[in-house]
């Protein structure tokens, strides 16, 4: 079969991805089981030591918490934007988009300024007479969570918003005309229709959180390290094969959790669709 | 017809969340104009001390130039490959469009640390570490999905019959594309290039693994934040916040215009 001429245009992109995404991924898998002979010792070490299991479990837990928080906080925000007239929607979306494209390093640094010993929050608390000593907020799990949610929230708002724009608002009006109270119309008509897009957003946020590196390293303490931080630590100590094994585990855990979340989300969606809230 | 209006509570909630997203970033700007030795809020005295420190420190300037060089090369690569791929996707038969889009956007779903580690291990074996060109290509691979998504969305809005008309009137395939399809596409390509530039310019972890000798700007900021937080970082952040905001606003306006004017 002859390839369509237009598909040749895809070739440079395919080569770039092959050389810098696909090939390195395979090499990483290879490095995780050959050191230099075939061995699964790195994976054994990973699953035998409590420290590493702790880090894996924490990475999943934190990512889930961030994904759920972003969804709960972001959904009403997207709903609000969706209710505005067209022109104002564009302006409000700008407010969400600009921080989204800001460097994560800078946004994390900003949290150091806000939460530091002499930072904004501590100065405000002292000025208002609530505290006499600076409160330790940096290097806590709370700081990591607050910053990760702030960094990823725009993505969930945009995903929810995109799902909501597909919904015909006349459906809500129809429900109202037929006697539904506003709350009922939202819960029985609007929410189920936007559920699929919201779930997609939740999965995206979860996936991005799993690989987070900068924020836990700068705002968290030792107890907040995630898999990506462990990988960097191992690379610094030149344990490439062990780092590779961690990378493989990170990818497998992420994919497995995505499958689980999607299945669980679908089940929940079906129940909501059937029985209302 | 009755319109749906947000309640006062929802309006208040919206602005509260916007403040949560934007305020921590904005607050860096006044801090960067402090003239005290340490990070403190509110600053006691204002001045451009830390901006001067940034502009006169050869290490910071070298890091900025390295980042700039890598980002420009990376943008050229990702914009070229991504736009061509966007064309291939939007002009290929319907049933191939979504598999091709999935293939081209796969880097979005892979954690950067995974890509960084893979590229690093491969580069180690091939003795390619510490190469700015290798880094630019790796950044291009990560940025390309955004280019593909933006350009293919814009191309789909362009009426292919204009290009066909150019062909009928005797233009070759390349010329027909250049006269009929390329001009309305330029805003989208420029927008995609701006996004791609900042993906590379802000990227830390791949650079951190790959580069040992020379330093990019994020690597410099990272090193500074890890050791002792000097207020120079505040000045650099202040600059980056302003530059990114302006560039992203331009890119977003261009992207919107590309989609809006081309829509039938």
Interface residues (C-beta under 8 A of the other chain):
Chain A: X4 X6 X7 X8 X9 X10 X12 X13 X14 X16 X17 X19 X20 X21 X23 X24 X25 X27 X28 X31 X73 X74 X76 X77 X79 X80 X81 X83 X84 X90 X94 X95 X96 X97 X98 X99 X101 X102 X103 X104 X105 X106 X107 X109 X110 X111 X112 X113 X114 X116 X118 X119 X120 X123 X150 X153 X154 X169 X172 X173 X176 X207 X208 X210 X211 X213 X214 X217 X218 X227 X228 X231 X232 X235 X240 X243 X244 X247 X250 X251 X254
Chain B: X1 X2 X4 X5 X6 X10 X11 X13 X14 X17 X18 X20 X21 X22 X24 X25 X27 X28 X31 X38 X39 X40 X41 X42 X77 X78 X80 X81 X82 X84 X85 X87 X88 X89 X91 X92 X93 X96 X100 X103 X104 X106 X107 X109 X110 X111 X112 X113 X114 X115 X117 X118 X119 X120 X121 X122 X124 X125 X137 X138 X140 X141 X144 X148 X195 X198 X201 X202 X204 X205 X208 X209 X218 X221 X222 X225 X226 X229 X233 X234 X237 X240 X241 X244 X245 X248 X249 X252 X256
